[in-house]
Amino acid sequence: MMWGAGDRLCALAPGAAMIARGVARVNSGHQQLVYAVGGFLKPVHGMSLYGILVLPLLAWLLARADLSERRRTRIVALGAAG
């Protein structure tokens, strides 16, 4: 449960920062600057969102594998770590 909450927070924070910075720049009339200012947060936001999608798939696949619960848990934890 905690891994999922951490993943969502890691995806939400950069996304919210990009939106906040972008809205401030658009409101000040600098629409093209939005892409330059928030662009460095895109990889962090994207990787964490893909993590949210991949970890449940990994757990689902491992549930069908002939592995012990301890080993499956370690593999999912390794996947969550990076």
C-alpha positions in Angstrom: 0.0 0.0 0.0 2.8 2.5 0.9 4.6 1.9 -2.4 1.6 2.8 -4.4 1.0 6.0 -2.4 4.6 7.0 -2.9 4.4 6.3 -6.6 1.3 8.4 -6.9 2.9 11.2 -5.0 6.0 11.1 -7.1 3.8 11.4 -10.2 1.5 14.0 -8.8 4.1 16.5 -7.5 6.0 17.2 -10.7 2.8 17.3 -12.7 1.3 19.8 -10.3 4.5 21.9 -10.4 4.4 21.8 -14.2 0.8 23.0 -14.2 1.4 25.7 -11.7 4.4 27.1 -13.5 2.7 26.8 -16.8 -0.4 28.7 -15.7 1.7 31.5 -14.2 3.6 31.9 -17.5 0.5 31.7 -19.7 -1.3 34.3 -17.5 1.7 36.6 -17.9 1.6 36.3 -21.7 4.6 34.0 -22.2 3.0 30.9 -23.7 6.2 29.6 -25.4 8.2 29.9 -22.2 5.9 27.3 -20.6 7.6 24.4 -22.4 11.1 25.6 -21.4 10.2 26.2 -17.8 8.4 22.9 -17.0 10.2 20.6 -19.5 12.8 19.4 -17.0 10.1 17.9 -14.9 8.7 15.7 -17.7 11.0 12.7 -17.3 10.3 12.4 -13.5 6.6 12.8 -14.1 6.6 10.3 -16.9 8.7 7.6 -15.3 6.6 7.7 -12.1 3.4 7.4 -14.1 4.7 4.4 -16.1 5.7 2.9 -12.7 2.1 3.1 -11.6 1.1 1.2 -14.7 3.9 -1.4 -14.7 4.0 -2.5 -11.0 0.4 -3.9 -11.0 1.2 -5.7 -14.3 4.4 -7.1 -12.8 2.5 -8.3 -9.6 -0.2 -9.8 -11.8 2.3 -11.8 -13.9 4.2 -12.9 -10.8 1.0 -14.1 -9.2 0.8 -16.7 -12.0 4.4 -17.7 -11.7 5.5 -20.7 -9.7 7.5 -18.7 -7.1 7.3 -18.3 -3.4 5.4 -15.3 -1.9 8.7 -14.0 -0.5 10.4 -14.1 -3.8 7.5 -12.5 -5.6 7.4 -9.7 -3.0 11.2 -9.1 -3.4 10.8 -8.9 -7.2 8.0 -6.3 -6.9 10.0 -4.4 -4.4 12.9 -4.4 -6.7 10.7 -3.2 -9.5 9.4 -0.4 -7.3 12.9 0.7 -6.4 13.8 1.3 -10.0 
